[in-house]
Amino acid sequence: MGARTSHQRVAVVGAGLAGLMAARTLQQSRDVRVTVFEKSRAPGGRAATRRDGARTFDHGAQYFTHRDARLADDMVAWREAGVIAPWNARVAARDNGTWRAANDAETRWVAVPGMRSLGEHLAQGVDVRYADTVSALRADAERWWLHTSDAQEHGPFDHVLLAMPAPQSHTLLAAHAPDFLSHVTATAMQPCIAALVELAAAPAVSWDAAFVNDDAVLAWVARNASKPSRGTAECWVLHARADWSVAQLEAEPASLVAPMLDAFNQLLDARVDVVHAVAHRWRYAIPAPVAADAPLAHYDAASALGAAGDWCAGGRVEGALLSGRALAEQLLASLVRR
Ligand SMILES: Cc1cc2nc3c(=O)[nH]c(=O)nc-3n(C[C@H](O)[C@H](O)[C@H](O)COP(=O)(O)OP(=O)(O)OC[C@H]3O[C@@H](n4cnc5c(N)ncnc54)[C@H](O)[C@@H]3O)c2cc1C
């Protein structure tokens, strides 16, 4: 695979943070041409924002933390560009019916004006084909072709990098058996049901967000308007527990709003006045933990296939960013070795 041409043509599948970091890193090489295929109509993947008139909801990733020095320069650049800002939230936690403050030394960062803004920033200058779902990969002697769900074939490409949740990558990779396939197969991901709720008025609580560690339904609630640049609509995001989300996974999302609002009312010990509420099902929300020494990404030079994503690196925004960059670096290193 990957016969040397004037340029190496790379297809990246998935315009989440991992795929966009991979694409941007590859584009730093003049020898590489990158095309990203994304099934939805916007970048960012699970670092998502739903906008509906004056309502705005970060219904996937809530915030992110920065621990790894390899992202230090990016963090400075994104902050200077106004793409991210600290979220100085009052965060509470409830355990066994007892409330406590959950503020710690770590800064909680958010993209502005919505979590999707980081993906939108990273997508600038990248050739992303939106609303293009990759349904299969086909190889001929030296090249790869991508089939999309509109029955089109795209290519040829010298390399294909998948930057999606592991089960979705597995669907495309299983027939081609790259050397890292067992890592993809082994990674389970848990779902999360989210409720996106606009209230008529702010509830009388002394916190902006809460980890709910003792409820049968809810795991996290957050007042979106407490984040910078979100507007004034009283928008809340409620995330259900993983076990409840598993049990409700095939239910009609609309039917899940009521039980989540009931749990929210119980949490607040009040009855909220709801203006608008919808549920969203994240089928692959959070990956199973990986070993600390697990590879940040997987590139198989023999097949010219690679895979990255948060599932390689801790199930968080920072892990996705690091994994995407690592995958691009592995591919570029393989070109130098040839
Ligand atoms: C409910 C929830 C809460 C979270 N909270 C936090 C948090 O507070 N802090 C934190 O750090 N992280 C959090 N996360 C995790 C964080 O969102 C992820 O770690 C990160 O966004 C993953 O990025 P990724 O690029 O690896 O994958 P994704 O964001 O999943 O990107 C994959 C992309 O691939 C696309 N795609 C999939 N299949 C195909 C296909 N066949 N063809 C084309 N495109 C395809 C998808 O549409 C998507 O855009 C949360 C996630 C969820 C769901």
The ligand as a Gaussian input file, in Angstrom:
#p B3LYP/6-31G(d) Opt

LIG

0 1
 C      -22.223000      12.902000      26.970000
 C      -20.743000      13.104000      26.888000
 C      -20.087000      13.828000      27.873000
 C      -18.710000      14.042000      27.813000
 N      -18.103000      14.834000      28.736000
 C      -16.788000      15.115000      28.602000
 C      -16.170000      16.075000      29.457000
 O      -16.833000      16.717000      30.273000
 N      -14.827000      16.289000      29.311000
 C      -14.081000      15.650000      28.360000
 O      -12.879000      15.895000      28.260000
 N      -14.661000      14.771000      27.518000
 C      -15.980000      14.497000      27.613000
 N      -16.587000      13.649000      26.738000
 C      -15.750000      12.912000      25.785000
 C      -15.319000      13.763000      24.580000
 O      -16.457000      14.338000      23.984000
 C      -14.604000      12.841000      23.627000
 O      -13.516000      12.243000      24.305000
 C      -14.070000      13.507000      22.351000
 O      -14.920000      14.515000      21.882000
 C      -13.879000      12.397000      21.333000
 O      -13.350000      12.911000      20.121000
 P      -13.037000      11.904000      18.929000
 O      -12.551000      12.737000      17.800000
 O      -12.167000      10.793000      19.420000
 O      -14.426000      11.201000      18.558000
 P      -15.805000      11.844000      18.088000
 O      -15.989000      13.170000      18.710000
 O      -16.838000      10.800000      18.341000
 O      -15.622000      12.064000      16.516000
 C      -15.861000      11.048000      15.595000
 C      -16.465000      11.665000      14.339000
 O      -16.582000      10.641000      13.347000
 C      -17.813000      10.818000      12.674000
 N      -18.163000       9.521000      12.089000
 C      -18.503000       8.379000      12.748000
 N      -18.721000       7.394000      11.869000
 C      -18.508000       7.914000      10.637000
 C      -18.566000       7.372000       9.311000
 N      -18.878000       6.084000       9.074000
 N      -18.289000       8.189000       8.271000
 C      -17.954000       9.497000       8.475000
 N      -17.875000      10.061000       9.718000
 C      -18.147000       9.275000      10.772000
 C      -18.761000      11.292000      13.774000
 O      -19.899000      11.950000      13.236000
 C      -17.871000      12.215000      14.587000
 O      -17.934000      13.547000      14.122000
 C      -17.963000      13.457000      26.755000
 C      -18.629000      12.752000      25.756000
 C      -20.009000      12.591000      25.808000
 C      -20.709000      11.881000      24.684000

